[in-house]
Amino acid sequence: MPIDPELLEILACPLCKTGLELKPDQSGLKCQKCKRVYPIREDIPIMLIDEAKIEE
């Protein structure tokens, strides 16, 4: 089950408070500013800074 579009609209990066976009493969949510990718596990976004990976 993909991330609900309404949820995606209100989620923001916990570090820089910028909006997130769903990666094309739906494996995570990517911050548009700091480029951190927050993983999605079992259809739940893991919004912990320590769990995020920086991706260009």
CHARMM-style PDB file with segment names, atoms N, HN, CA, C and O in Angstrom:
ATOM      1  N   MET     1       0.836  -1.177   0.000  1.00  0.00      PROA
ATOM      2  CA  MET     1       0.000   0.000   0.000  1.00  0.00      PROA
ATOM      3  C   MET     1       0.889   1.252   0.000  1.00  0.00      PROA
ATOM      4  O   MET     1       1.717   1.413   0.897  1.00  0.00      PROA
ATOM      5  N   PRO     2       0.734   2.128  -0.976  1.00  0.00      PROA
ATOM      6  CA  PRO     2       1.580   3.325  -1.048  1.00  0.00      PROA
ATOM      7  C   PRO     2       1.215   4.331   0.046  1.00  0.00      PROA
ATOM      8  O   PRO     2       0.179   4.222   0.701  1.00  0.00      PROA
ATOM      9  N   ILE     3       2.102   5.312   0.218  1.00  0.00      PROA
ATOM     10  HN  ILE     3       2.944   5.401  -0.314  1.00  0.00      PROA
ATOM     11  CA  ILE     3       1.869   6.375   1.189  1.00  0.00      PROA
ATOM     12  C   ILE     3       0.668   7.219   0.749  1.00  0.00      PROA
ATOM     13  O   ILE     3       0.557   7.596  -0.418  1.00  0.00      PROA
ATOM     14  N   ASP     4      -0.209   7.504   1.680  1.00  0.00      PROA
ATOM     15  HN  ASP     4      -0.118   7.198   2.628  1.00  0.00      PROA
ATOM     16  CA  ASP     4      -1.393   8.325   1.425  1.00  0.00      PROA
ATOM     17  C   ASP     4      -0.948   9.728   0.983  1.00  0.00      PROA
ATOM     18  O   ASP     4      -0.131  10.349   1.662  1.00  0.00      PROA
ATOM     19  N   PRO     5      -1.467  10.233  -0.136  1.00  0.00      PROA
ATOM     20  CA  PRO     5      -1.071  11.561  -0.612  1.00  0.00      PROA
ATOM     21  C   PRO     5      -1.333  12.672   0.414  1.00  0.00      PROA
ATOM     22  O   PRO     5      -0.569  13.635   0.480  1.00  0.00      PROA
ATOM     23  N   GLU     6      -2.384  12.555   1.203  1.00  0.00      PROA
ATOM     24  HN  GLU     6      -3.005  11.773   1.149  1.00  0.00      PROA
ATOM     25  CA  GLU     6      -2.672  13.555   2.233  1.00  0.00      PROA
ATOM     26  C   GLU     6      -1.599  13.541   3.317  1.00  0.00      PROA
ATOM     27  O   GLU     6      -1.216  14.597   3.822  1.00  0.00      PROA
ATOM     28  N   LEU     7      -1.113  12.362   3.677  1.00  0.00      PROA
ATOM     29  HN  LEU     7      -1.423  11.504   3.267  1.00  0.00      PROA
ATOM     30  CA  LEU     7      -0.041  12.261   4.659  1.00  0.00      PROA
ATOM     31  C   LEU     7       1.240  12.858   4.088  1.00  0.00      PROA
ATOM     32  O   LEU     7       1.963  13.566   4.789  1.00  0.00      PROA
ATOM     33  N   LEU     8       1.518  12.580   2.838  1.00  0.00      PROA
ATOM     34  HN  LEU     8       0.930  12.005   2.269  1.00  0.00      PROA
ATOM     35  CA  LEU     8       2.724  13.103   2.192  1.00  0.00      PROA
ATOM     36  C   LEU     8       2.727  14.634   2.174  1.00  0.00      PROA
ATOM     37  O   LEU     8       3.787  15.252   2.276  1.00  0.00      PROA
ATOM     38  N   GLU     9       1.558  15.240   2.045  1.00  0.00      PROA
ATOM     39  HN  GLU     9       0.698  14.738   1.962  1.00  0.00      PROA
ATOM     40  CA  GLU     9       1.460  16.705   2.037  1.00  0.00      PROA
ATOM     41  C   GLU     9       1.855  17.329   3.373  1.00  0.00      PROA
ATOM     42  O   GLU     9       2.389  18.438   3.391  1.00  0.00      PROA
ATOM     43  N   ILE    10       1.606  16.642   4.498  1.00  0.00      PROA
ATOM     44  HN  ILE    10       1.172  15.741   4.483  1.00  0.00      PROA
ATOM     45  CA  ILE    10       1.873  17.241   5.806  1.00  0.00      PROA
ATOM     46  C   ILE    10       3.209  16.825   6.400  1.00  0.00      PROA
ATOM     47  O   ILE    10       3.678  17.447   7.353  1.00  0.00      PROA
ATOM     48  N   LEU    11       3.838  15.775   5.851  1.00  0.00      PROA
ATOM     49  HN  LEU    11       3.457  15.269   5.077  1.00  0.00      PROA
ATOM     50  CA  LEU    11       5.133  15.339   6.384  1.00  0.00      PROA
ATOM     51  C   LEU    11       6.228  16.319   5.990  1.00  0.00      PROA
ATOM     52  O   LEU    11       6.220  16.872   4.890  1.00  0.00      PROA
ATOM     53  N   ALA    12       7.165  16.523   6.900  1.00  0.00      PROA
ATOM     54  HN  ALA    12       7.172  16.073   7.793  1.00  0.00      PROA
ATOM     55  CA  ALA    12       8.310  17.396   6.631  1.00  0.00      PROA
ATOM     56  C   ALA    12       9.550  16.770   7.243  1.00  0.00      PROA
ATOM     57  O   ALA    12       9.459  15.981   8.183  1.00  0.00      PROA
ATOM     58  N   CYS    13      10.691  17.120   6.713  1.00  0.00      PROA
ATOM     59  HN  CYS    13      10.765  17.761   5.949  1.00  0.00      PROA
ATOM     60  CA  CYS    13      11.969  16.648   7.231  1.00  0.00      PROA
ATOM     61  C   CYS    13      12.106  17.106   8.687  1.00  0.00      PROA
ATOM     62  O   CYS    13      11.943  18.292   8.974  1.00  0.00      PROA
ATOM     63  N   PRO    14      12.403  16.188   9.602  1.00  0.00      PROA
ATOM     64  CA  PRO    14      12.550  16.581  11.007  1.00  0.00      PROA
ATOM     65  C   PRO    14      13.769  17.461  11.257  1.00  0.00      PROA
ATOM     66  O   PRO    14      13.840  18.131  12.288  1.00  0.00      PROA
ATOM     67  N   LEU    15      14.727  17.473  10.338  1.00  0.00      PROA
ATOM     68  HN  LEU    15      14.669  16.929   9.500  1.00  0.00      PROA
ATOM     69  CA  LEU    15      15.933  18.269  10.530  1.00  0.00      PROA
ATOM     70  C   LEU    15      15.752  19.700  10.014  1.00  0.00      PROA
ATOM     71  O   LEU    15      15.974  20.656  10.757  1.00  0.00      PROA
ATOM     72  N   CYS    16      15.353  19.851   8.755  1.00  0.00      PROA
ATOM     73  HN  CYS    16      15.173  19.074   8.152  1.00  0.00      PROA
ATOM     74  CA  CYS    16      15.287  21.197   8.172  1.00  0.00      PROA
ATOM     75  C   CYS    16      13.861  21.681   7.904  1.00  0.00      PROA
ATOM     76  O   CYS    16      13.665  22.801   7.433  1.00  0.00      PROA
ATOM     77  N   LYS    17      12.870  20.844   8.200  1.00  0.00      PROA
ATOM     78  HN  LYS    17      13.030  19.934   8.583  1.00  0.00      PROA
ATOM     79  CA  LYS    17      11.439  21.212   8.086  1.00  0.00      PROA
ATOM     80  C   LYS    17      10.971  21.490   6.665  1.00  0.00      PROA
ATOM     81  O   LYS    17       9.985  22.198   6.462  1.00  0.00      PROA
ATOM     82  N   THR    18      11.671  20.939   5.687  1.00  0.00      PROA
ATOM     83  HN  THR    18      12.472  20.364   5.852  1.00  0.00      PROA
ATOM     84  CA  THR    18      11.306  21.103   4.281  1.00  0.00      PROA
ATOM     85  C   THR    18      10.418  19.927   3.858  1.00  0.00      PROA
ATOM     86  O   THR    18      10.447  18.863   4.476  1.00  0.00      PROA
ATOM     87  N   GLY    19       9.639  20.131   2.810  1.00  0.00      PROA
ATOM     88  HN  GLY    19       9.615  20.996   2.308  1.00  0.00      PROA
ATOM     89  CA  GLY    19       8.757  19.089   2.303  1.00  0.00      PROA
ATOM     90  C   GLY    19       9.519  17.868   1.799  1.00  0.00      PROA
ATOM     91  O   GLY    19      10.704  17.942   1.475  1.00  0.00      PROA
ATOM     92  N   LEU    20       8.815  16.753   1.741  1.00  0.00      PROA
ATOM     93  HN  LEU    20       7.852  16.693   2.004  1.00  0.00      PROA
ATOM     94  CA  LEU    20       9.401  15.487   1.307  1.00  0.00      PROA
ATOM     95  C   LEU    20       8.721  15.017   0.031  1.00  0.00      PROA
ATOM     96  O   LEU    20       7.563  15.341  -0.232  1.00  0.00      PROA
ATOM     97  N   GLU    21       9.461  14.250  -0.754  1.00  0.00      PROA
ATOM     98  HN  GLU    21      10.402  13.987  -0.541  1.00  0.00      PROA
ATOM     99  CA  GLU    21       8.866  13.637  -1.944  1.00  0.00      PROA
ATOM    100  C   GLU    21       9.150  12.142  -1.908  1.00  0.00      PROA
ATOM    101  O   GLU    21      10.200  11.701  -1.442  1.00  0.00      PROA
ATOM    102  N   LEU    22       8.200  11.385  -2.404  1.00  0.00      PROA
ATOM    103  HN  LEU    22       7.347  11.743  -2.782  1.00  0.00      PROA
ATOM    104  CA  LEU    22       8.325   9.938  -2.457  1.00  0.00      PROA
ATOM    105  C   LEU    22       9.310   9.552  -3.548  1.00  0.00      PROA
ATOM    106  O   LEU    22       9.207  10.029  -4.678  1.00  0.00      PROA
ATOM    107  N   LYS    23      10.268   8.687  -3.212  1.00  0.00      PROA
ATOM    108  HN  LYS    23      10.351   8.300  -2.294  1.00  0.00      PROA
ATOM    109  CA  LYS    23      11.215   8.219  -4.222  1.00  0.00      PROA
ATOM    110  C   LYS    23      10.459   7.398  -5.271  1.00  0.00      PROA
ATOM    111  O   LYS    23       9.446   6.776  -4.951  1.00  0.00      PROA
ATOM    112  N   PRO    24      10.934   7.388  -6.506  1.00  0.00      PROA
ATOM    113  CA  PRO    24      10.240   6.644  -7.571  1.00  0.00      PROA
ATOM    114  C   PRO    24      10.016   5.163  -7.251  1.00  0.00      PROA
ATOM    115  O   PRO    24       9.005   4.586  -7.651  1.00  0.00      PROA
ATOM    116  N   ASP    25      10.965   4.546  -6.527  1.00  0.00      PROA
ATOM    117  HN  ASP    25      11.787   5.014  -6.201  1.00  0.00      PROA
ATOM    118  CA  ASP    25      10.795   3.133  -6.186  1.00  0.00      PROA
ATOM    119  C   ASP    25      10.005   2.930  -4.897  1.00  0.00      PROA
ATOM    120  O   ASP    25       9.836   1.797  -4.446  1.00  0.00      PROA
ATOM    121  N   GLN    26       9.515   4.027  -4.295  1.00  0.00      PROA
ATOM    122  HN  GLN    26       9.651   4.947  -4.661  1.00  0.00      PROA
ATOM    123  CA  GLN    26       8.706   4.034  -3.083  1.00  0.00      PROA
ATOM    124  C   GLN    26       9.407   3.403  -1.882  1.00  0.00      PROA
ATOM    125  O   GLN    26       8.754   2.876  -0.981  1.00  0.00      PROA
ATOM    126  N   SER    27      10.745   3.461  -1.874  1.00  0.00      PROA
ATOM    127  HN  SER    27      11.275   3.889  -2.606  1.00  0.00      PROA
ATOM    128  CA  SER    27      11.507   2.892  -0.759  1.00  0.00      PROA
ATOM    129  C   SER    27      11.764   3.897   0.350  1.00  0.00      PROA
ATOM    130  O   SER    27      12.221   3.533   1.433  1.00  0.00      PROA
ATOM    131  N   GLY    28      11.465   5.178   0.074  1.00  0.00      PROA
ATOM    132  HN  GLY    28      11.094   5.474  -0.806  1.00  0.00      PROA
ATOM    133  CA  GLY    28      11.723   6.194   1.079  1.00  0.00      PROA
ATOM    134  C   GLY    28      11.178   7.545   0.696  1.00  0.00      PROA
ATOM    135  O   GLY    28      10.677   7.746  -0.411  1.00  0.00      PROA
ATOM    136  N   LEU    29      11.285   8.480   1.641  1.00  0.00      PROA
ATOM    137  HN  LEU    29      11.691   8.317   2.540  1.00  0.00      PROA
ATOM    138  CA  LEU    29      10.877   9.863   1.429  1.00  0.00      PROA
ATOM    139  C   LEU    29      12.122  10.726   1.433  1.00  0.00      PROA
ATOM    140  O   LEU    29      12.912  10.680   2.376  1.00  0.00      PROA
ATOM    141  N   LYS    30      12.299  11.511   0.384  1.00  0.00      PROA
ATOM    142  HN  LYS    30      11.656  11.548  -0.381  1.00  0.00      PROA
ATOM    143  CA  LYS    30      13.511  12.308   0.236  1.00  0.00      PROA
ATOM    144  C   LYS    30      13.229  13.778   0.502  1.00  0.00      PROA
ATOM    145  O   LYS    30      12.277  14.353  -0.026  1.00  0.00      PROA
ATOM    146  N   CYS    31      14.082  14.377   1.338  1.00  0.00      PROA
ATOM    147  HN  CYS    31      14.855  13.910   1.768  1.00  0.00      PROA
ATOM    148  CA  CYS    31      13.992  15.800   1.634  1.00  0.00      PROA
ATOM    149  C   CYS    31      14.517  16.575   0.428  1.00  0.00      PROA
ATOM    150  O   CYS    31      15.565  16.246  -0.126  1.00  0.00      PROA
ATOM    151  N   GLN    32      13.784  17.597   0.033  1.00  0.00      PROA
ATOM    152  HN  GLN    32      12.932  17.865   0.483  1.00  0.00      PROA
ATOM    153  CA  GLN    32      14.156  18.378  -1.141  1.00  0.00      PROA
ATOM    154  C   GLN    32      15.309  19.324  -0.861  1.00  0.00      PROA
ATOM    155  O   GLN    32      15.961  19.788  -1.797  1.00  0.00      PROA
ATOM    156  N   LYS    33      15.581  19.626   0.419  1.00  0.00      PROA
ATOM    157  HN  LYS    33      15.051  19.249   1.179  1.00  0.00      PROA
ATOM    158  CA  LYS    33      16.637  20.574   0.750  1.00  0.00      PROA
ATOM    159  C   LYS    33      17.934  19.878   1.181  1.00  0.00      PROA
ATOM    160  O   LYS    33      18.981  20.106   0.575  1.00  0.00      PROA
ATOM    161  N   CYS    34      17.881  19.033   2.218  1.00  0.00      PROA
ATOM    162  HN  CYS    34      17.031  18.848   2.710  1.00  0.00      PROA
ATOM    163  CA  CYS    34      19.113  18.444   2.758  1.00  0.00      PROA
ATOM    164  C   CYS    34      19.438  17.077   2.155  1.00  0.00      PROA
ATOM    165  O   CYS    34      20.467  16.486   2.486  1.00  0.00      PROA
ATOM    166  N   LYS    35      18.572  16.567   1.271  1.00  0.00      PROA
ATOM    167  HN  LYS    35      17.737  17.046   1.002  1.00  0.00      PROA
ATOM    168  CA  LYS    35      18.789  15.324   0.509  1.00  0.00      PROA
ATOM    169  C   LYS    35      18.801  14.053   1.370  1.00  0.00      PROA
ATOM    170  O   LYS    35      19.282  13.011   0.925  1.00  0.00      PROA
ATOM    171  N   ARG    36      18.274  14.136   2.603  1.00  0.00      PROA
ATOM    172  HN  ARG    36      17.884  14.983   2.964  1.00  0.00      PROA
ATOM    173  CA  ARG    36      18.166  12.934   3.428  1.00  0.00      PROA
ATOM    174  C   ARG    36      16.996  12.092   2.935  1.00  0.00      PROA
ATOM    175  O   ARG    36      15.958  12.620   2.537  1.00  0.00      PROA
ATOM    176  N   VAL    37      17.182  10.773   2.968  1.00  0.00      PROA
ATOM    177  HN  VAL    37      18.025  10.345   3.291  1.00  0.00      PROA
ATOM    178  CA  VAL    37      16.120   9.852   2.574  1.00  0.00      PROA
ATOM    179  C   VAL    37      15.713   9.074   3.811  1.00  0.00      PROA
ATOM    180  O   VAL    37      16.515   8.365   4.418  1.00  0.00      PROA
ATOM    181  N   TYR    38      14.437   9.225   4.169  1.00  0.00      PROA
ATOM    182  HN  TYR    38      13.786   9.801   3.676  1.00  0.00      PROA
ATOM    183  CA  TYR    38      13.870   8.515   5.311  1.00  0.00      PROA
ATOM    184  C   TYR    38      13.223   7.237   4.786  1.00  0.00      PROA
ATOM    185  O   TYR    38      12.366   7.301   3.904  1.00  0.00      PROA
ATOM    186  N   PRO    39      13.619   6.076   5.313  1.00  0.00      PROA
ATOM    187  CA  PRO    39      13.120   4.813   4.774  1.00  0.00      PROA
ATOM    188  C   PRO    39      11.644   4.587   5.090  1.00  0.00      PROA
ATOM    189  O   PRO    39      11.099   5.138   6.047  1.00  0.00      PROA
ATOM    190  N   ILE    40      11.018   3.765   4.260  1.00  0.00      PROA
ATOM    191  HN  ILE    40      11.461   3.318   3.482  1.00  0.00      PROA
ATOM    192  CA  ILE    40       9.649   3.320   4.497  1.00  0.00      PROA
ATOM    193  C   ILE    40       9.730   1.814   4.743  1.00  0.00      PROA
ATOM    194  O   ILE    40      10.200   1.060   3.891  1.00  0.00      PROA
ATOM    195  N   ARG    41       9.272   1.392   5.908  1.00  0.00      PROA
ATOM    196  HN  ARG    41       8.891   2.005   6.600  1.00  0.00      PROA
ATOM    197  CA  ARG    41       9.285  -0.031   6.264  1.00  0.00      PROA
ATOM    198  C   ARG    41       7.866  -0.469   6.595  1.00  0.00      PROA
ATOM    199  O   ARG    41       7.207   0.120   7.452  1.00  0.00      PROA
ATOM    200  N   GLU    42       7.408  -1.495   5.916  1.00  0.00      PROA
ATOM    201  HN  GLU    42       7.943  -1.974   5.220  1.00  0.00      PROA
ATOM    202  CA  GLU    42       6.053  -2.029   6.098  1.00  0.00      PROA
ATOM    203  C   GLU    42       5.016  -0.909   5.989  1.00  0.00      PROA
ATOM    204  O   GLU    42       4.094  -0.816   6.800  1.00  0.00      PROA
ATOM    205  N   ASP    43       5.186  -0.065   4.973  1.00  0.00      PROA
ATOM    206  HN  ASP    43       5.935  -0.141   4.315  1.00  0.00      PROA
ATOM    207  CA  ASP    43       4.294   1.050   4.661  1.00  0.00      PROA
ATOM    208  C   ASP    43       4.283   2.154   5.720  1.00  0.00      PROA
ATOM    209  O   ASP    43       3.354   2.961   5.745  1.00  0.00      PROA
ATOM    210  N   ILE    44       5.290   2.209   6.592  1.00  0.00      PROA
ATOM    211  HN  ILE    44       6.044   1.553   6.572  1.00  0.00      PROA
ATOM    212  CA  ILE    44       5.384   3.233   7.631  1.00  0.00      PROA
ATOM    213  C   ILE    44       6.665   4.034   7.416  1.00  0.00      PROA
ATOM    214  O   ILE    44       7.754   3.459   7.419  1.00  0.00      PROA
ATOM    215  N   PRO    45       6.554   5.365   7.227  1.00  0.00      PROA
ATOM    216  CA  PRO    45       7.757   6.186   7.093  1.00  0.00      PROA
ATOM    217  C   PRO    45       8.494   6.279   8.435  1.00  0.00      PROA
ATOM    218  O   PRO    45       7.888   6.578   9.464  1.00  0.00      PROA
ATOM    219  N   ILE    46       9.780   6.026   8.414  1.00  0.00      PROA
ATOM    220  HN  ILE    46      10.273   5.784   7.578  1.00  0.00      PROA
ATOM    221  CA  ILE    46      10.617   6.104   9.609  1.00  0.00      PROA
ATOM    222  C   ILE    46      11.269   7.487   9.612  1.00  0.00      PROA
ATOM    223  O   ILE    46      12.277   7.709   8.941  1.00  0.00      PROA
ATOM    224  N   MET    47      10.686   8.407  10.368  1.00  0.00      PROA
ATOM    225  HN  MET    47       9.867   8.227  10.913  1.00  0.00      PROA
ATOM    226  CA  MET    47      11.093   9.805  10.331  1.00  0.00      PROA
ATOM    227  C   MET    47      12.113  10.140  11.429  1.00  0.00      PROA
ATOM    228  O   MET    47      11.973  11.144  12.127  1.00  0.00      PROA
ATOM    229  N   LEU    48      13.110   9.313  11.571  1.00  0.00      PROA
ATOM    230  HN  LEU    48      13.224   8.497  11.004  1.00  0.00      PROA
ATOM    231  CA  LEU    48      14.175   9.529  12.545  1.00  0.00      PROA
ATOM    232  C   LEU    48      15.435   9.962  11.799  1.00  0.00      PROA
ATOM    233  O   LEU    48      15.840   9.326  10.826  1.00  0.00      PROA
ATOM    234  N   ILE    49      16.048  11.045  12.261  1.00  0.00      PROA
ATOM    235  HN  ILE    49      15.719  11.562  13.051  1.00  0.00      PROA
ATOM    236  CA  ILE    49      17.242  11.572  11.593  1.00  0.00      PROA
ATOM    237  C   ILE    49      18.346  10.525  11.545  1.00  0.00      PROA
ATOM    238  O   ILE    49      19.061  10.425  10.547  1.00  0.00      PROA
ATOM    239  N   ASP    50      18.494   9.740  12.616  1.00  0.00      PROA
ATOM    240  HN  ASP    50      17.913   9.821  13.426  1.00  0.00      PROA
ATOM    241  CA  ASP    50      19.536   8.712  12.661  1.00  0.00      PROA
ATOM    242  C   ASP    50      19.314   7.579  11.663  1.00  0.00      PROA
ATOM    243  O   ASP    50      20.261   6.875  11.310  1.00  0.00      PROA
ATOM    244  N   GLU    51      18.091   7.397  11.209  1.00  0.00      PROA
ATOM    245  HN  GLU    51      17.322   7.969  11.495  1.00  0.00      PROA
ATOM    246  CA  GLU    51      17.770   6.333  10.245  1.00  0.00      PROA
ATOM    247  C   GLU    51      17.928   6.813   8.794  1.00  0.00      PROA
ATOM    248  O   GLU    51      17.979   5.993   7.878  1.00  0.00      PROA
ATOM    249  N   ALA    52      18.003   8.112   8.582  1.00  0.00      PROA
ATOM    250  HN  ALA    52      17.962   8.779   9.326  1.00  0.00      PROA
ATOM    251  CA  ALA    52      18.064   8.667   7.236  1.00  0.00      PROA
ATOM    252  C   ALA    52      19.472   8.532   6.645  1.00  0.00      PROA
ATOM    253  O   ALA    52      20.474   8.508   7.359  1.00  0.00      PROA
ATOM    254  N   LYS    53      19.502   8.446   5.322  1.00  0.00      PROA
ATOM    255  HN  LYS    53      18.688   8.466   4.742  1.00  0.00      PROA
ATOM    256  CA  LYS    53      20.768   8.424   4.583  1.00  0.00      PROA
ATOM    257  C   LYS    53      20.764   9.594   3.625  1.00  0.00      PROA
ATOM    258  O   LYS    53      19.730   9.928   3.047  1.00  0.00      PROA
ATOM    259  N   ILE    54      21.926  10.223   3.453  1.00  0.00      PROA
ATOM    260  HN  ILE    54      22.767   9.952   3.922  1.00  0.00      PROA
ATOM    261  CA  ILE    54      22.030  11.358   2.544  1.00  0.00      PROA
ATOM    262  C   ILE    54      22.287  10.826   1.138  1.00  0.00      PROA
ATOM    263  O   ILE    54      23.167   9.992   0.921  1.00  0.00      PROA
ATOM    264  N   GLU    55      21.491  11.332   0.182  1.00  0.00      PROA
ATOM    265  HN  GLU    55      20.776  12.009   0.358  1.00  0.00      PROA
ATOM    266  CA  GLU    55      21.557  10.861  -1.198  1.00  0.00      PROA
ATOM    267  C   GLU    55      21.564  12.081  -2.122  1.00  0.00      PROA
ATOM    268  O   GLU    55      20.808  13.028  -1.903  1.00  0.00      PROA
ATOM    269  N   GLU    56      22.382  12.062  -3.113  1.00  0.00      PROA
ATOM    270  HN  GLU    56      22.996  11.293  -3.290  1.00  0.00      PROA
ATOM    271  CA  GLU    56      22.427  13.190  -4.079  1.00  0.00      PROA
ATOM    272  C   GLU    56      21.347  13.085  -5.106  1.00  0.00      PROA
ATOM    273  OT1 GLU    56      21.245  13.943  -5.983  1.00  0.00      PROA
TER     274      GLU     56
END
